[in-house]
Amino acid sequence: MCTSHAHDQGEAAQACAGRRGFLRATALLGAAATAGITLPTAAEAAPASAARWRPDPDSRRFTLAVMPDTQYLFDGPSIDRAPVEASLRYLLEHGEEDNIVFLSHLGDLTENGAPAEIAAIGEAFGLLDRRGVGYSVVAGNHDVRSSTDDQRGPTPYLETFGPDRFEGRPTFGGASPDGYNTFHLFEAAGRAWMVLALDWRLSPKGYAWARDVLAAHPGTPVILTTHELVVGDDTLSSYGQQLWDRLIADHDQIFLTLNGHYWPAARATRKNAAGHDVHLHLTNYQNRYFGGAAMIRLYHFDLDRNTIDVETVSPWILGRAARGLNELERQEIELSGDADRFSVDIDFADRFSGFAPVPARPARPASRMLVRGTAAYWRFDGHEDGAAVTGTVRDLSGQGNDLTVVPVGGGTLTWSADHHPDQPGHGSLEFHGFKSPLTGAYLRTVDGAPINKATFRSGYTIEAFYRTPADWDASHHAWAGLVSRAGTGGAAGRTDGDPDEPLATLSLSDGPGPQWAVRPLNQQGIATNWGDETARERWWHVAVVNDGSHTTLYVQGCPVARNPHAAAVGLTTLGLSWLLGGYEYAGKIDQILYGRLGDVRIVERALPVTSFMNH
């Protein structure tokens, strides 16, 4: 605790529809109020042989729980374990649902560091010990009642929460010789993560120990926990600045720090020596009702969304809902201010690239892409970046569906070394289409290519990788084809709808987003599959799969919403060419792609998602 910076902002909890924490809280409150009964604790509801803690180590969604200063609940004669135990039971109850992998207490467990106080909160944490839950604690100034550093020697805190307590626990990595600093390793998202739990005052020996731990785990991302660091928004305490200068700034592995001590909750972001952001968070609620009631902050990591969603809840107050809440409890049940409920955007792969780079997926030989029924396979690697495409682009399937360049308005087509990270070939084509006037260049299959006459009556899979640039503009670039087939519906005698539309086209709409518009053999009109908008400056994989009766459009291996249910059999043909990067209207080239096109494959049968080229 530090009263010199304390003030209460008096935030009242606000409903935040759409956030999982609020929905969980209101559902629990509603159920309790309706039933008019007291909610059972986990210990009461679960059998004595409750299962051991088993977080999912491979899920890319996981949660780190944080409990700040609980000192007012353990203050001499006024010891109340119930709020802390309610929070710990809450974690046990929601451990599987939220994939809670670890809990960090940020120090000042007690007010005076007295043996009875320490023993009481030590007994409360026995709830986690009995289930094998990974957790860490750090000493705050009130726990050791000393301004000395981690060389202070024995204390009641160390006797209860020293290394012996954690020895043999799967997440426990080790402790400094003095016992006040520890490190812990947990598995999540398929990798190891470290919690470096440091005393509230590091000695020179403590700094040396911490550096040695980081050096021994050079590829591990680190969350540093301590009692004092951030004092307010964008501000560090004098000791926090020392910790930054002597340890954090020069160790790129440390991407997030968590501390208590001061209030209200605050955040800071600083650039480390490697030029990367370090997120420094202060969380402390001891100034609030019931000494903070052992509120917990939940850091929900989502590596697919590259986001950490943070929420703050009071399980003790949640559990009292059935009895009716008083005025202050209703304000504290869940905090929804900007300092207590927020999201942190982190591109984890990029942020960790300096110490744990993700190896690039190697190119795969063309022969591995020639699955049964491959009608055509074109890839564009092995060429000088930026050089003009000339001559013939060979069909690597061996079926003779070679491509030739068709320039329009003096435009060119160039090779690029850029590619989708999961693309078999490490190269692409750079199309420079523009309208109007129409300029650029595209590719077409040679006259007499076998694929020109193919009807794919038994099914097909068409795949492509593409990327649009930041300045892609719908007014000049929309509706260009990635892969399309020449010939109009009118010429084929299929006049329902616009007769001038081509027989088949996988195009980019004005989103841009993929659209598959085709005249099947069994329909007079145009059957259309609509994809969602896809972001610019990012590579995408798109696939169209027809199983002989229905067609499904996939983006990144995920089916889109607007896939028609009507039966669709095969593809109508006039024996004309297929186009890459070009779109015809009324039998004439009408639009040319602006962007990059990677590997393209056409297979004469439906492929499962697991056989797509990006797998």
C-alpha positions as CSV (number, residue, x, y, z in Angstrom):
1,M,0.0,0.0,0.0
2,C,1.1,3.6,-0.6
3,T,-1.3,6.3,0.6
4,S,0.7,9.2,-0.9
5,H,-0.8,8.7,-4.4
6,A,-4.2,7.3,-3.4
7,H,-7.5,8.8,-4.5
8,D,-10.8,7.2,-5.3
9,Q,-12.3,7.9,-8.7
10,G,-15.7,6.6,-7.5
11,E,-16.4,4.6,-10.7
12,A,-19.7,2.8,-10.6
13,A,-19.8,-0.4,-12.5
14,Q,-21.6,-0.1,-15.9
15,A,-23.2,-2.8,-18.0
16,C,-21.0,-3.7,-20.8
17,A,-23.0,-5.8,-23.2
18,G,-21.1,-8.2,-25.3
19,R,-18.2,-8.8,-22.9
20,R,-18.0,-12.3,-21.5
21,G,-17.3,-11.1,-18.0
22,F,-20.5,-9.0,-17.8
23,L,-22.6,-11.7,-19.3
24,R,-21.2,-14.2,-16.9
25,A,-21.8,-11.9,-14.0
26,T,-25.4,-11.0,-14.9
27,A,-26.3,-14.6,-15.6
28,L,-24.9,-15.6,-12.2
29,L,-26.8,-12.8,-10.5
30,G,-30.0,-13.5,-12.3
31,A,-29.9,-17.2,-11.4
32,A,-29.1,-16.5,-7.8
33,A,-31.8,-13.8,-7.4
34,T,-34.4,-16.0,-9.1
35,A,-33.7,-19.0,-7.0
36,G,-33.4,-17.0,-3.8
37,I,-30.6,-19.3,-2.5
38,T,-27.0,-18.9,-1.6
39,L,-24.6,-20.0,-4.4
40,P,-22.6,-23.0,-3.4
41,T,-18.8,-22.8,-3.3
42,A,-16.7,-25.0,-5.4
43,A,-15.5,-26.9,-2.3
44,E,-19.2,-27.5,-1.4
45,A,-20.3,-28.5,-4.9
46,A,-17.3,-30.6,-6.0
47,P,-16.4,-34.0,-4.7
48,A,-13.4,-34.4,-2.4
49,S,-11.5,-36.0,-5.2
50,A,-11.8,-33.0,-7.5
51,A,-9.7,-33.3,-10.6
52,R,-6.2,-31.7,-10.7
53,W,-5.7,-28.5,-12.5
54,R,-5.5,-29.2,-16.2
55,P,-5.2,-26.1,-18.4
56,D,-5.1,-26.7,-22.2
57,P,-1.5,-26.1,-23.1
58,D,-2.2,-25.9,-26.9
59,S,-5.2,-23.6,-27.0
60,R,-4.4,-20.2,-28.4
61,R,-6.9,-18.7,-25.9
62,F,-5.8,-18.7,-22.3
63,T,-6.2,-16.5,-19.2
64,L,-3.8,-15.2,-16.6
65,A,-5.4,-14.2,-13.3
66,V,-4.1,-11.3,-11.2
67,M,-4.9,-10.5,-7.5
68,P,-3.5,-7.3,-6.2
69,D,-3.2,-6.0,-2.6
70,T,-5.4,-7.9,-0.1
71,Q,-3.9,-6.4,3.0
72,Y,-7.0,-4.9,4.6
73,L,-8.6,-8.3,4.7
74,F,-5.7,-9.6,6.9
75,D,-5.1,-6.8,9.4
76,G,-4.5,-7.9,13.0
77,P,-7.7,-8.8,14.8
78,S,-9.8,-8.1,11.6
79,I,-8.9,-11.1,9.5
80,D,-11.5,-12.2,6.8
81,R,-10.4,-14.9,4.5
82,A,-13.8,-15.2,2.7
83,P,-13.2,-12.7,-0.1
84,V,-9.9,-14.2,-1.0
85,E,-11.3,-17.7,-0.9
86,A,-14.3,-16.6,-3.1
87,S,-11.9,-15.3,-5.7
88,L,-9.8,-18.5,-5.6
89,R,-12.9,-20.7,-5.9
90,Y,-14.1,-18.6,-8.8
91,L,-10.8,-19.4,-10.6
92,L,-11.3,-23.1,-9.9
93,E,-14.9,-23.0,-11.2
94,H,-14.0,-21.1,-14.3
95,G,-10.6,-22.6,-14.9
96,E,-11.7,-24.9,-17.8
97,E,-14.1,-22.4,-19.4
98,D,-11.5,-19.6,-19.5
99,N,-8.4,-21.9,-19.7
100,I,-6.9,-20.1,-16.7
101,V,-3.3,-21.1,-16.7
102,F,-1.8,-19.2,-13.8
103,L,-2.5,-16.7,-10.9
104,S,-0.2,-13.9,-9.8
105,H,-0.6,-12.1,-6.5
106,L,1.1,-8.7,-6.6
107,G,2.1,-8.3,-3.0
108,D,0.8,-6.8,0.3
109,L,-1.0,-9.9,1.0
110,T,-1.3,-8.7,4.6
111,E,-1.3,-5.4,6.5
112,N,1.4,-6.1,9.0
113,G,3.2,-9.2,7.9
114,A,2.4,-10.7,11.3
115,P,2.5,-14.5,11.7
116,A,-1.3,-14.8,12.2
117,E,-2.1,-12.7,9.2
118,I,0.4,-14.6,6.9
119,A,-0.8,-17.9,8.2
120,A,-4.5,-17.0,7.4
121,I,-3.9,-16.1,3.8
122,G,-1.5,-19.0,3.5
123,E,-4.4,-21.3,4.5
124,A,-6.7,-19.6,1.9
125,F,-4.2,-20.3,-0.8
126,G,-4.3,-23.9,0.2
127,L,-7.4,-24.1,-2.1
128,L,-5.0,-23.8,-5.0
129,D,-2.4,-26.0,-3.5
130,R,-4.8,-28.9,-3.2
131,R,-5.7,-28.7,-6.8
132,G,-2.2,-28.2,-8.1
133,V,-2.9,-24.7,-9.5
134,G,0.1,-22.8,-10.7
135,Y,0.5,-19.4,-8.9
136,S,3.1,-16.9,-7.7
137,V,3.2,-14.4,-4.9
138,V,5.6,-11.5,-4.2
139,A,6.4,-9.7,-1.0
140,G,5.0,-6.1,-0.7
141,N,6.3,-3.6,1.8
142,H,3.5,-4.5,4.3
143,D,4.3,-8.2,4.1
144,V,7.9,-7.7,5.4
145,R,7.4,-4.4,7.2
146,S,10.7,-3.3,6.0
147,S,12.3,-0.9,3.5
148,T,15.2,-3.2,3.1
149,D,15.8,-5.3,0.0
150,D,15.5,-9.0,-0.7
151,Q,18.6,-9.7,1.5
152,R,16.5,-8.9,4.6
153,G,16.6,-12.5,5.9
154,P,13.9,-14.7,7.5
155,T,10.3,-13.4,7.9
156,P,6.9,-14.9,8.5
157,Y,6.2,-14.2,4.8
158,L,9.2,-16.2,3.7
159,E,8.3,-19.0,6.1
160,T,4.8,-19.4,4.6
161,F,5.4,-18.4,0.9
162,G,9.0,-19.3,0.4
163,P,10.4,-21.7,-2.2
164,D,9.4,-24.8,-0.1
165,R,5.8,-24.0,-0.7
166,F,6.2,-24.3,-4.5
167,E,8.8,-27.0,-4.7
168,G,7.6,-29.9,-6.9
169,R,4.8,-27.8,-8.5
170,P,5.0,-28.2,-12.3
171,T,5.0,-24.5,-12.9
172,F,7.7,-23.7,-10.4
173,G,11.0,-22.9,-12.0
174,G,13.2,-21.8,-9.1
175,A,14.0,-19.1,-6.6
176,S,16.8,-16.8,-5.7
177,P,19.1,-17.9,-2.9
178,D,17.4,-15.5,-0.5
179,G,14.0,-17.0,-1.4
180,Y,12.2,-13.7,-2.1
181,N,12.3,-13.9,-5.9
182,T,10.9,-16.8,-8.0
183,F,10.2,-17.7,-11.6
184,H,7.4,-19.9,-12.9
185,L,6.8,-21.5,-16.3
186,F,3.5,-22.4,-17.7
187,E,2.5,-23.9,-21.1
188,A,-0.1,-22.1,-23.2
189,A,-0.6,-21.7,-27.0
190,G,1.9,-24.4,-27.6
191,R,4.8,-22.7,-26.0
192,A,6.4,-21.9,-22.6
193,W,5.7,-18.5,-20.9
194,M,7.4,-17.2,-17.8
195,V,6.2,-15.3,-14.8
196,L,9.2,-13.6,-13.2
197,A,8.0,-12.7,-9.6
198,L,10.2,-10.2,-8.0
199,D,10.5,-8.8,-4.5
200,W,9.3,-5.2,-3.9
201,R,13.0,-4.1,-3.6
202,L,15.6,-5.9,-5.6
203,S,19.2,-6.0,-4.3
204,P,22.2,-6.1,-6.6
205,K,22.1,-9.9,-6.0
206,G,18.5,-9.9,-7.0
207,Y,19.1,-8.1,-10.2
208,A,21.9,-10.5,-11.1
209,W,19.7,-13.5,-10.3
210,A,16.9,-12.1,-12.5
211,R,19.3,-11.5,-15.4
212,D,20.6,-15.1,-15.1
213,V,17.1,-16.5,-15.2
214,L,16.3,-14.5,-18.4
215,A,19.6,-15.6,-20.0
216,A,18.8,-19.2,-19.2
217,H,15.4,-18.9,-21.0
218,P,16.3,-16.8,-24.0
219,G,13.3,-17.7,-26.2
220,T,10.6,-17.4,-23.5
221,P,8.2,-14.4,-23.3
222,V,8.1,-13.0,-19.8
223,I,5.5,-11.4,-17.6
224,L,7.2,-9.5,-14.8
225,T,5.3,-9.2,-11.5
226,T,6.3,-7.0,-8.6
227,H,4.7,-4.8,-5.9
228,E,5.9,-1.4,-7.1
229,L,6.6,-0.1,-10.6
230,V,3.9,2.0,-12.2
231,V,2.5,4.9,-10.1
232,G,0.0,6.4,-12.5
233,D,-0.8,6.7,-16.1
234,D,2.4,6.9,-18.1
235,T,4.4,7.3,-14.9
236,L,6.8,5.1,-13.0
237,S,7.8,5.5,-9.4
238,S,11.4,6.2,-8.7
239,Y,12.0,2.5,-7.9
240,G,10.0,1.5,-10.9
241,Q,12.3,3.7,-13.1
242,Q,15.2,1.9,-11.5
243,L,13.7,-1.5,-12.3
244,W,13.1,-0.3,-15.9
245,D,16.7,1.0,-16.3
246,R,18.4,-2.0,-14.7
247,L,16.4,-4.9,-16.0
248,I,13.3,-4.4,-18.1
249,A,14.6,-2.0,-20.8
250,D,17.4,-4.3,-21.9
251,H,15.5,-7.6,-21.9
252,D,13.2,-7.8,-24.9
253,Q,11.5,-10.9,-23.5
254,I,9.7,-8.8,-20.9
255,F,6.6,-7.7,-22.7
256,L,4.2,-7.1,-19.8
257,T,4.6,-6.0,-16.2
258,L,2.0,-6.1,-13.4
259,N,2.2,-4.3,-10.1
260,G,0.0,-3.1,-7.2
261,H,1.0,-0.8,-4.3
262,Y,-0.5,2.5,-5.7
263,W,-4.0,3.3,-6.7
264,P,-6.1,3.9,-8.8
265,A,-5.4,1.4,-11.6
266,A,-3.2,2.8,-14.4
267,R,-1.2,1.9,-17.4
268,A,2.0,2.9,-19.2
269,T,3.7,1.8,-22.4
270,R,7.4,2.3,-23.1
271,K,9.8,1.3,-25.8
272,N,12.6,-1.0,-24.7
273,A,16.1,-1.0,-26.1
274,A,15.0,-3.2,-29.0
275,G,12.4,-0.7,-30.0
276,H,9.4,-2.9,-28.9
277,D,6.5,-1.9,-26.7
278,V,6.4,-3.0,-23.1
279,H,3.0,-2.8,-21.4
280,L,3.2,-1.8,-17.8
281,H,0.0,-2.2,-15.7
282,L,-0.9,-1.0,-12.2
283,T,-3.9,-2.8,-10.6
284,N,-4.9,-2.2,-7.0
285,Y,-8.4,-2.0,-5.5
286,Q,-7.7,-1.8,-1.7
287,N,-9.1,1.7,-1.6
288,R,-12.5,0.4,-2.7
289,Y,-15.4,-1.1,-0.8
290,F,-14.4,-3.9,1.7
291,G,-10.7,-3.3,1.0
292,G,-11.1,-4.3,-2.6
293,A,-12.8,-7.6,-1.6
294,A,-10.0,-9.5,-3.2
295,M,-11.0,-8.4,-6.7
296,I,-9.3,-10.2,-9.5
297,R,-8.2,-9.0,-12.9
298,L,-8.4,-11.5,-15.8
299,Y,-6.0,-11.2,-18.7
300,H,-7.6,-13.1,-21.5
301,F,-4.9,-13.8,-24.2
302,D,-6.1,-14.6,-27.7
303,L,-3.2,-15.3,-30.1
304,D,-5.5,-15.6,-33.1
305,R,-6.9,-12.1,-32.6
306,N,-3.5,-10.8,-31.3
307,T,-5.3,-9.3,-28.4
308,I,-5.4,-9.4,-24.6
309,D,-8.9,-8.6,-23.2
310,V,-8.8,-7.5,-19.6
311,E,-11.7,-7.5,-17.2
312,T,-12.0,-6.9,-13.4
313,V,-14.5,-8.8,-11.3
314,S,-15.4,-9.3,-7.6
315,P,-16.3,-13.0,-7.1
316,W,-17.0,-12.4,-3.4
317,I,-19.7,-9.9,-4.2
318,L,-21.0,-12.1,-7.1
319,G,-21.4,-14.9,-4.6
320,R,-23.5,-12.7,-2.2
321,A,-26.0,-11.9,-4.8
322,A,-28.7,-14.3,-3.5
323,R,-28.8,-12.5,-0.2
324,G,-29.2,-9.1,-1.8
325,L,-26.5,-6.6,-2.4
326,N,-26.0,-3.3,-0.6
327,E,-25.4,0.0,-2.3
328,L,-21.6,-0.2,-2.3
329,E,-21.6,-3.9,-3.4
330,R,-23.7,-3.1,-6.4
331,Q,-21.2,-0.5,-7.5
332,E,-18.2,-2.9,-7.0
333,I,-19.5,-6.2,-8.5
334,E,-17.6,-5.5,-11.7
335,L,-15.5,-2.5,-12.7
336,S,-16.0,-1.2,-16.3
337,G,-14.0,1.9,-16.4
338,D,-11.3,2.4,-19.0
339,A,-8.6,1.5,-16.5
340,D,-10.3,-1.8,-15.5
341,R,-11.8,-3.2,-18.7
342,F,-9.8,-2.7,-21.9
343,S,-8.0,-4.6,-24.6
344,V,-4.3,-4.6,-25.5
345,D,-3.4,-5.2,-29.1
346,I,-0.2,-7.2,-29.5
347,D,1.0,-8.9,-32.7
348,F,2.6,-11.7,-30.6
349,A,4.7,-13.2,-33.4
350,D,6.1,-9.8,-34.3
351,R,6.6,-8.7,-30.7
352,F,8.5,-11.9,-29.9
353,S,10.4,-12.0,-33.2
354,G,13.5,-10.5,-31.7
355,F,14.1,-13.3,-29.2
356,A,11.9,-16.1,-30.5
357,P,11.4,-15.7,-34.3
358,V,8.8,-18.0,-35.9
359,P,10.7,-19.9,-38.6
360,A,9.3,-19.3,-42.0
361,R,7.5,-22.3,-43.5
362,P,9.7,-23.7,-46.2
363,A,8.6,-24.0,-49.8
364,R,7.1,-27.3,-50.8
365,P,7.9,-29.0,-54.1
366,A,5.3,-28.8,-56.8
367,S,5.1,-32.5,-57.0
368,R,3.5,-32.6,-53.5
369,M,0.7,-30.3,-54.7
370,L,-0.3,-32.7,-57.6
371,V,-3.1,-34.5,-55.7
372,R,-5.3,-36.9,-57.5
373,G,-7.4,-35.1,-60.2
374,T,-5.2,-32.1,-60.5
375,A,-6.1,-30.4,-63.8
376,A,-3.8,-27.4,-63.5
377,Y,-1.2,-26.0,-61.1
378,W,0.5,-22.7,-61.6
379,R,3.1,-21.2,-59.3
380,F,5.4,-18.2,-59.7
381,D,8.5,-18.7,-57.6
382,G,12.2,-18.7,-58.8
383,H,12.2,-15.4,-60.6
384,E,13.8,-12.1,-60.1
385,D,11.7,-9.8,-57.9
386,G,10.3,-7.0,-60.0
387,A,11.3,-8.4,-63.4
388,A,8.7,-8.5,-66.2
389,V,6.8,-11.7,-67.0
390,T,7.5,-12.8,-70.5
391,G,7.0,-15.9,-72.5
392,T,5.0,-18.9,-71.2
393,V,4.1,-19.7,-67.6
394,R,4.1,-23.5,-67.5
395,D,1.4,-25.6,-66.0
396,L,3.2,-27.8,-63.5
397,S,0.5,-30.4,-63.4
398,G,1.8,-31.7,-66.7
399,Q,-1.6,-31.4,-68.4
400,G,-0.5,-28.7,-70.8
401,N,-2.6,-25.9,-69.5
402,D,0.2,-23.3,-70.0
403,L,-0.4,-19.5,-69.7
404,T,0.6,-16.6,-71.9
405,V,0.8,-12.9,-71.1
406,V,-1.8,-10.5,-72.5
407,P,-0.8,-6.8,-72.2
408,V,-3.5,-4.1,-72.3
409,G,-2.8,-0.4,-72.8
410,G,0.9,-0.9,-72.6
411,G,0.7,-2.5,-69.2
412,T,3.0,-5.0,-67.7
413,L,3.0,-8.0,-65.4
414,T,5.9,-8.6,-63.0
415,W,7.3,-11.3,-60.7
416,S,7.3,-10.8,-56.9
417,A,9.1,-12.6,-54.1
418,D,6.1,-11.9,-51.8
419,H,3.9,-14.8,-50.8
420,H,1.3,-16.1,-48.4
421,P,3.2,-17.6,-45.4
422,D,1.5,-21.0,-46.0
423,Q,1.8,-20.9,-49.7
424,P,3.7,-23.9,-51.3
425,G,5.6,-21.7,-53.8
426,H,7.5,-18.7,-52.5
427,G,6.6,-16.2,-55.2
428,S,3.7,-14.4,-56.8
429,L,2.6,-12.3,-59.7
430,E,2.3,-8.5,-59.4
431,F,-0.7,-7.3,-61.4
432,H,-0.9,-3.5,-62.2
433,G,-4.5,-3.3,-63.4
434,F,-6.3,0.1,-63.5
435,K,-9.6,1.4,-64.8
436,S,-10.1,3.7,-66.5
437,P,-8.6,3.8,-69.0
438,L,-8.0,0.1,-68.7
439,T,-4.3,-0.8,-68.4
440,G,-2.3,-3.7,-67.2
441,A,-1.6,-7.3,-68.2
442,Y,-3.2,-10.7,-67.4
443,L,-2.6,-14.4,-68.3
444,R,-4.7,-16.7,-70.4
445,T,-4.5,-20.4,-71.1
446,V,-3.2,-21.3,-74.5
447,D,-5.6,-22.3,-77.3
448,G,-6.4,-25.9,-77.1
449,A,-5.5,-26.3,-73.4
450,P,-7.4,-29.3,-72.1
451,I,-8.9,-27.3,-69.2
452,N,-10.6,-25.0,-71.7
453,K,-13.2,-27.7,-72.5
454,A,-13.5,-29.2,-69.0
455,T,-17.0,-29.2,-67.5
456,F,-16.2,-30.6,-64.0
457,R,-19.5,-32.5,-63.8
458,S,-18.2,-34.6,-60.9
459,G,-17.0,-31.6,-58.9
460,Y,-14.0,-29.3,-58.6
461,T,-11.8,-27.3,-56.3
462,I,-10.3,-24.0,-57.4
463,E,-7.7,-22.4,-55.0
464,A,-5.8,-19.2,-55.1
465,F,-3.7,-16.9,-52.9
466,Y,-4.1,-13.2,-53.2
467,R,-3.1,-9.9,-51.6
468,T,-4.4,-6.4,-52.3
469,P,-2.3,-3.3,-51.6
470,A,-3.2,-0.4,-49.2
471,D,-4.2,1.9,-52.1
472,W,-6.6,-0.6,-53.7
473,D,-9.6,1.5,-54.7
474,A,-13.0,0.1,-55.6
475,S,-13.6,2.8,-58.2
476,H,-10.6,1.7,-60.2
477,H,-10.0,-1.9,-59.2
478,A,-13.2,-3.7,-58.1
479,W,-14.5,-6.8,-59.9
480,A,-11.1,-7.9,-61.3
481,G,-10.9,-11.7,-61.7
482,L,-8.5,-13.9,-59.8
483,V,-9.4,-16.9,-61.9
484,S,-12.1,-16.7,-64.5
485,R,-13.4,-18.4,-67.7
486,A,-13.9,-16.6,-71.0
487,G,-17.2,-16.8,-72.8
488,T,-20.6,-15.3,-72.0
489,G,-23.8,-16.8,-70.8
490,G,-25.6,-15.4,-73.8
491,A,-23.2,-17.2,-76.2
492,A,-23.8,-20.4,-74.3
493,G,-27.6,-20.0,-74.6
494,R,-28.1,-19.3,-70.9
495,T,-29.9,-16.0,-70.9
496,D,-31.3,-15.8,-67.4
497,G,-29.7,-12.8,-65.7
498,D,-27.1,-10.6,-67.5
499,P,-26.2,-12.5,-70.7
500,D,-22.9,-10.6,-71.0
501,E,-21.5,-11.9,-67.7
502,P,-18.7,-14.6,-68.1
503,L,-19.4,-18.2,-67.6
504,A,-17.3,-18.4,-64.4
505,T,-15.4,-15.9,-62.4
506,L,-13.7,-15.8,-59.0
507,S,-13.5,-12.1,-58.6
508,L,-12.8,-9.4,-56.0
509,S,-15.9,-7.3,-55.2
510,D,-15.9,-3.7,-54.2
511,G,-15.0,-4.7,-50.6
512,P,-12.7,-6.2,-51.6
513,G,-14.0,-9.7,-51.0
514,P,-14.1,-12.9,-53.0
515,Q,-17.1,-13.7,-55.1
516,W,-17.7,-16.9,-57.2
517,A,-20.3,-16.3,-59.9
518,V,-20.9,-19.2,-62.3
519,R,-23.3,-20.7,-64.7
520,P,-23.6,-24.4,-63.7
521,L,-24.6,-27.0,-66.2
522,N,-28.0,-27.5,-64.5
523,Q,-29.0,-23.9,-64.2
524,Q,-29.9,-21.2,-66.8
525,G,-29.0,-18.4,-64.4
526,I,-25.9,-17.3,-62.4
527,A,-25.2,-19.0,-59.1
528,T,-23.2,-16.8,-56.8
529,N,-21.2,-17.4,-53.6
530,W,-20.4,-14.2,-51.7
531,G,-17.4,-13.9,-49.4
532,D,-16.8,-11.2,-46.8
533,E,-14.5,-8.3,-47.1
534,T,-10.8,-9.2,-46.8
535,A,-8.3,-6.7,-45.4
536,R,-5.7,-5.0,-47.6
537,E,-2.0,-5.6,-47.2
538,R,-2.6,-9.2,-46.0
539,W,-2.3,-12.5,-47.9
540,W,-5.5,-14.6,-48.2
541,H,-6.3,-18.1,-49.3
542,V,-9.5,-18.6,-51.1
543,A,-11.1,-21.9,-52.3
544,V,-14.2,-22.8,-54.2
545,V,-15.3,-26.4,-53.7
546,N,-18.1,-28.2,-55.6
547,D,-18.9,-31.8,-54.6
548,G,-20.9,-32.5,-57.7
549,S,-24.1,-31.0,-56.4
550,H,-23.3,-28.0,-54.2
551,T,-20.7,-25.3,-54.1
552,T,-19.0,-23.8,-51.0
553,L,-16.7,-20.8,-50.9
554,Y,-13.9,-20.9,-48.3
555,V,-11.6,-18.1,-47.1
556,Q,-8.6,-19.2,-45.0
557,G,-10.2,-22.6,-44.9
558,C,-13.4,-21.2,-43.3
559,P,-16.8,-21.5,-45.1
560,V,-18.4,-18.1,-45.8
561,A,-22.0,-17.4,-44.8
562,R,-23.5,-16.8,-48.3
563,N,-23.2,-20.2,-49.9
564,P,-26.3,-21.0,-51.9
565,H,-28.2,-24.2,-51.2
566,A,-29.5,-24.8,-54.7
567,A,-28.0,-27.7,-56.6
568,A,-25.1,-26.7,-58.8
569,V,-23.6,-29.2,-61.2
570,G,-20.4,-28.6,-63.2
571,L,-19.3,-25.5,-65.2
572,T,-20.6,-24.4,-68.6
573,T,-18.0,-24.0,-71.2
574,L,-17.5,-22.7,-74.8
575,G,-14.0,-24.2,-75.0
576,L,-12.4,-20.8,-74.5
577,S,-9.5,-19.8,-72.3
578,W,-9.2,-19.5,-68.5
579,L,-7.9,-16.2,-67.3
580,L,-5.7,-15.3,-64.3
581,G,-5.9,-11.7,-63.2
582,G,-8.4,-10.8,-65.9
583,Y,-12.2,-10.4,-66.1
584,E,-14.2,-10.3,-69.3
585,Y,-17.6,-8.7,-69.9
586,A,-19.5,-9.1,-73.2
587,G,-16.6,-11.2,-74.4
588,K,-14.0,-8.5,-74.0
589,I,-11.5,-7.8,-71.2
590,D,-13.1,-5.4,-68.8
591,Q,-11.0,-5.3,-65.7
592,I,-7.5,-6.4,-64.6
593,L,-6.3,-7.3,-61.1
594,Y,-4.5,-4.8,-59.0
595,G,-2.6,-6.8,-56.4
596,R,-0.6,-10.0,-56.1
597,L,-1.7,-13.5,-57.0
598,G,0.1,-16.6,-55.6
599,D,-0.2,-20.3,-56.4
600,V,-3.4,-21.3,-58.3
601,R,-4.6,-24.9,-58.4
602,I,-7.6,-26.5,-60.1
603,V,-8.6,-30.0,-59.2
604,E,-11.3,-32.1,-60.8
605,R,-12.9,-33.2,-57.6
606,A,-14.0,-31.8,-54.2
607,L,-11.1,-31.5,-51.7
608,P,-11.4,-31.5,-48.0
609,V,-10.1,-28.4,-46.2
610,T,-7.2,-30.4,-44.9
611,S,-6.0,-30.9,-48.4
612,F,-6.0,-27.2,-49.3
613,M,-2.7,-25.7,-50.3
614,N,-2.4,-23.6,-47.2
615,H,-2.4,-26.7,-45.0
